Amino acid sequence: MANVRLEFKASAGDGDPQTRPILILGQLPNLQRLPWAEVRGKLQPRVTEEVWKGGLSSLTPNPTDSCPLYLNLATLAALPSRVSRHNSPSAAHFITRLIRNCLPPGANRCILMVCERSEVFASACAIARAFPLFTRRSSASRRADKKCVTVEFVLIGQNNGPMEFTTLKVV
């Protein structure tokens, strides 16, 4: 994973899952509050609103769950909504595991993180942990192809305005 360029953007733009695979992840209550209009441009024409709602209703995170929306190129993943006193409300330790297991293959991929503003920094750190700069695997260092992963945060709940450039610069 050392050949991955990770970009945090305010908007990743619209795209077809066939050309730019996407992983949408967040806690189930946050995903259910996300309106279809927010993700329509990233999923259409491959995923319809009925498939989106069906995927949301089929998620049962115990502790995590994922559901492919279009083959393995568009995936919906849920984090646990209940946390213990030993982990953070963002469930950041589950984010890294979900990304490693559920991120669709491809050279140009997108991660859409649905969370509250207070969870942005912890989630960004967990996403970055999924793509280490150094690995002891010799085959990973010999790969010459560069892969790009674009991360976009969609804020839900109180203070859910767009991400500022300064916040993205810190992340």
TIPA-933000 format. One line per 8 residues: for each residue y, x, z of C-alpha. Coordinates in Angstrom, 3 decimals. Each point is the difference from the previous one (the first is absolute). Layout:
<pts>
Y,X,Z  ...
</pts>
This chain:
<pts>
0.000,0.000,0.000  2.271,3.014,-0.110  1.105,-0.846,-3.534  1.695,-3.257,0.970  3.743,-0.570,-0.166  1.004,-2.629,2.555  3.249,-1.894,-0.718  1.652,-2.453,2.380
2.239,-2.409,-1.916  2.036,-3.085,0.842  -1.601,-1.768,-2.948  -2.992,1.235,-1.942  0.855,-2.348,-2.855  -2.170,-2.502,-1.757  -3.226,1.034,-1.646  -3.347,-1.180,-1.246
-2.997,0.887,2.239  -1.831,1.116,-3.150  2.494,2.825,-0.569  1.096,0.631,3.616  -2.632,-0.904,2.630  1.397,-1.419,3.232  -1.056,-0.261,3.632  1.796,-2.615,2.095
-0.538,0.442,3.713  1.365,-1.313,3.258  -0.914,-2.081,3.000  -1.332,-3.434,-0.949  2.901,-2.009,1.521  2.471,2.181,-1.937  -1.967,-0.382,-3.235  -0.064,-3.769,0.428
3.796,-0.076,0.437  0.465,1.997,-3.215  1.122,-2.385,-2.760  -1.778,0.096,-3.353  3.336,0.668,-1.725  0.186,3.427,1.722  -3.293,1.239,-1.491  -0.190,-2.000,-3.221
1.489,2.758,-2.147  -2.467,2.577,1.287  -3.094,-2.150,-0.572  0.612,-2.223,-3.014  -1.471,-0.644,-2.581  -3.329,1.103,1.516  0.298,-1.807,3.342  1.166,-3.596,0.308
1.484,-1.749,3.014  -3.304,-1.810,0.660  -1.902,3.305,0.091  2.678,1.452,2.345  -0.310,-2.955,2.396  -3.794,0.112,-0.207  0.017,3.703,0.848  2.269,-0.606,2.989
-2.212,-2.786,1.294  -3.156,2.111,-0.345  1.315,2.889,2.142  -1.434,0.181,3.512  1.030,3.317,1.532  -2.506,1.090,2.606  1.495,2.664,0.350  0.844,0.358,-3.724
-0.898,-1.824,-3.198  0.730,0.332,-3.696  -0.310,-2.269,-2.998  0.192,1.021,-3.679  2.361,-2.260,-1.925  -0.628,1.419,-3.478  -3.105,2.160,-0.440  0.723,3.037,2.161
3.533,0.483,-1.398  1.827,-2.434,2.289  -1.166,-0.103,3.601  1.237,-1.928,3.015  -0.742,1.593,3.392  0.654,-1.308,3.512  0.650,1.975,3.157  -0.916,-1.339,3.440
2.712,-2.172,1.510  -1.176,0.522,3.588  0.333,3.450,1.476  -0.993,1.481,3.314  2.219,1.948,2.356  -1.334,3.243,-1.490  1.265,-0.437,-3.545  3.299,-0.896,-1.608
1.042,-3.477,-1.196  0.061,1.301,-3.571  -3.755,0.832,0.181  0.831,3.256,-1.782  -3.398,1.589,0.609  -1.601,-2.772,-2.081  2.475,0.483,-2.874  -1.300,3.472,-0.863
-3.597,-1.198,-0.028  0.813,-3.041,-2.146  1.869,2.100,-2.553  -2.848,2.491,-0.309  -2.536,-2.790,-0.479  1.932,-2.609,-1.978  2.604,1.764,-2.149  -0.877,-0.669,-3.636
-0.683,2.984,-2.263  2.502,1.220,-2.555  2.711,2.551,-0.673  2.935,-2.331,0.739  -0.628,-2.271,3.000  2.105,-2.188,2.267  -0.272,-0.919,3.685  1.908,-3.066,1.179
0.297,0.110,3.794  0.942,-3.313,1.649  1.306,0.575,3.528  2.897,-0.465,2.389  2.936,2.405,0.047  -1.096,1.516,3.339  -3.352,1.002,-1.538  1.318,1.769,-3.110
0.030,3.575,1.307  -3.470,-0.166,1.593  -1.415,-1.607,-3.142  1.600,2.610,-2.265  -1.495,2.808,2.097  -3.426,-1.652,-0.175  0.271,-0.367,-3.776  0.937,3.682,-0.331
-3.024,0.986,2.132  -2.270,-1.513,-2.662  1.196,2.647,-2.485  -0.221,3.417,1.709  1.586,3.027,-1.650  -2.936,2.228,0.856  -3.684,-0.732,-0.184  -2.972,2.330,0.460
-1.795,-1.557,-2.936  0.002,2.536,-2.794  -0.318,-2.554,-2.798  3.198,-1.781,1.061  2.098,3.145,-0.318  -1.261,0.736,-3.524  1.187,-3.320,-1.427  3.038,0.413,-2.200
0.839,-3.671,-0.466  2.894,-1.234,2.111  -0.177,-3.505,1.417  2.969,-2.079,1.084  -0.085,-2.571,2.792  3.083,-2.173,0.399  0.488,-1.674,3.380  2.191,-3.076,0.404
0.706,-1.724,3.314  0.512,-3.761,0.158  1.600,-0.945,3.307  -1.027,-3.203,1.755  1.432,-1.606,3.122  3.328,0.620,1.662  2.393,2.394,-1.724  -1.950,-0.196,-3.246
2.700,1.119,-2.411  -0.658,2.608,-2.662  -0.804,3.567,0.987  3.038,2.283,0.063  0.006,3.263,-1.924  0.552,1.963,3.219  -3.124,-1.531,1.576  -2.077,0.892,-3.042
1.434,3.501,0.012  -1.145,0.506,3.601  -3.468,-1.299,-0.801
</pts>
